[in-house]
């Protein structure tokens, strides 16, 4: 086969799945061979991904690349259509890194190791498929396949209330998937042609009411995954009961699927409806930030505190998406990448702590910095990144979102001031609950039940390596953001331009106020309205 025509994306997606199907054939009783096999497959797939993007991907192009389109089930109009652009490529690399490290983090799994590593590889494959699918039915199929391994990973290898958490997760996400199917079919059957090709769906013109309803359906479906308040309640329970590798993938990859889909579907394919819903996203983003920070401060469970922190950080993604600026959208993508790395490191370290103390209740810890100084140092670095310390990737992502919404000419000054000030309240609360977490776990009064000096050991070389693989890019992006932004800058410019091009049209239809029928605060800048009308005349 000609190297130029090699199906790179198909190979990247199917390699983990095919490898997972072969696990039952591996002769292994204690799980040692299986774990090396799983890690080797993950590393090979990640390496294949890096090679394909390094040599076959053009960073200066915003169009879909490495495109493959094969008829799969012609009777249903289902095509194996995949492609990658600046929006999906960095998230693919994030998925590859975190899944590989999560498999390495699961080194001590002894319960049903064949099933565990098989589910991890199958989930890895489905996640990759979500980010590259260019057929709506294929996207939905990958989205659904990913749910089953997550449910089983929580319900079998989770904590004491694992079945409750797993059931809540599957009920929320499966119910949300119905909205994807309904909204998708509404788009596919609208107009004279029936198609599931996402590029063709984005070019269709939909009746205004239908587009608003479809947008709302997608917002609910993807809002559960992101998650958006009040669709978030499954996340703290899932994190609280999932094992450390499961939490790494939940926070590092699954939440990003929701943010990615919001940009891909709601912004790119439904720009007219986005004009109406953009201020709603900004308001929901503010609610996420403040609510998540307040709830995080009230948690005594270590992983639940980090889970609510994730809800707060995802609020910045919503504000960036709503900003209508290149800087804001770029900040939203960077925030997803940054939070994926930061959250994965913190949840892994919380798992390291749990392995030593056998508790996640912070009031039962204390004084651990003396016997676990390396763990304390790594936890501190991760927490500093999460609270957006300058020099860390979290600072760059949040700053870009703030500047993006503050410089947007789509909203009135009063609306932007309210959004920025309320978001800043959440930013102020973040160091409070993170620093208090460090104080409770590593300082404070020592718990007599832990027998610190006799039992607890510090972080091991394998655990240091996993954490370092996450913290190094966090620091690297913090000092040189272009390491990440250069992969999607061109796409961010295109997305902002694509979203803004419908603004003058809608403003001309409603010259008094772009949002007057729904909101009283956000308005399109008067100068932009006047200039666009003059040009059209």
Phi, psi and omega in degrees: 000139178296133184299328182293328184264009180297132182284078186301309185292322177298317179296319181296321182286315189277338182305309179296323182293313179297320178296323179295322180292338181272351184301319179300341181274352183279124177286107183197125181261324186262355177090000183290315180294321182296319182291323175294322178297312180299317179295319180297320178295316180297317179295318180297319180292319178296319177295320178297321178298312180298317180298314182297318182285328182289320187257339187245355186251134179260111183290343182268004181249138179263356182279166176294137181233166183053039186287136174226137181215110180234134173299131183248299175233085186302328181299329179261357184074020182271124179242145169276085184246115181229154178188163183224143175221192184295338178282320185269332186299311179296328179287331173296315179296320177299317179298316180297316182295311186291320178295320178298315180290327178294321176295320177293327179290338182270029187297334185263008179291122180241346179276116179047060185297326179299312180295318182300306183289330175296317178294321179298317181289321178296319178295320177302314181297316181294321178297317177299320180297324178300318186283342183246351183297133177242010174242131186299320179292322177295318177302313180296320180298313179295321179300319181284320180300324182295334184291322187296310178300322179297315178302313182291322180297323178284315187287336181261317186251016181273194183275203187295321180258036187295324183291321177297313181296318181293319179295318178297319178299312185289326178293314180297308187288324178291320177296321179294327181297334178299323179293325176298314183295314182294312181296321180295316178294325178298320177290317185297321184266000178285139178088196185275338183245149176252120181210150174248004178291124187293326177294318178292323178296324179291339181268350180289154172254124184251149170304145186304313181297317179297316181296321178295318180292319178296316178301315180297321178297314178296322180298319177294314183297311182281336178293330175294319183285329188299310354258157179254137173299134007258028182264021192259351197294343178288333190292309180301322179293317180296315179294321182296333184253339182291153173290169182301314177300321178296318178294325177301316181285322178303308184282325187278331186235310188299317179296328181289335176298321178294316179295318178299314182294324177300317180289315184294316185267303190289319182274311188283323186262339183231058187294328180294317178290331179297331176301320180283321187270347183305312178295332175296317178298319180298316179295316178297325177297317178297316179299316178303314184296309184288314181296314180299319180293318180294316179293323178300320181296333183274352185276139173257348175274128186302311183287328176291325175296317178293328179295315178292330174298321177297321178300317179297316183291330177290343175298327178294328177297317180297317180295319178298318178297325183278352191287334184065022178236153177299319182295319181292316179294319177299320178294324178296317179294317179295323178297322178295315179295313182298311181295326177301316179291314184294311182296321179298319180293317182291320179291326175295316180293328175294326175292321176300317179295318180295322179301328181274321188257340183059032174208150174247002181278118185293331179288349176260002176256200179124142176070019185277348181297331182289321183262346180229060184295325180291318177298318178299317180296316180293318178298322180294318179298314179298321179292321177297323177293322181292325179274012173066048173291134177306138185097356177244156184297329180299324179295316182296314182298312181292322179297318179297321178294315178301312180294324180298313180286326182291329182263002180292135178263011181274332184251158176288161182298319182296320179296316181295321179297316180297314180299313183293316183293316180293323175296324179295329176299317177297323179295324179290323180289333184302308179296335180294310183283334178284317179291323176294327176297313178299319181296316182293321185280316191253345175239218179069190181280133181290138177279129180290338183286339186278337183052058190305309187293332187267329192248313193283132177247158182281176183299140183269165181305319178300318181289325176295318180298315180299314180295319180297323178297337177267322184284327181298312176295330177298314179289320180300314179293325179298319180274332181220080185303337182297341175305324180260315189293333181293342180282341184222006182305312182297320179292322179297320177298316180295318180297315180297317179295320180295319180290324184281339186293340179271350183298311180300325180296312180293322179295324178292327178286329179231072189295338183289315180194130184298325184244020189298331183280343183239316183235151180261343186265303186290133176219154175285141181304132185300321181298323180291321180295313183296316181295321181292324179290319179298319180297317182293328179285000000 
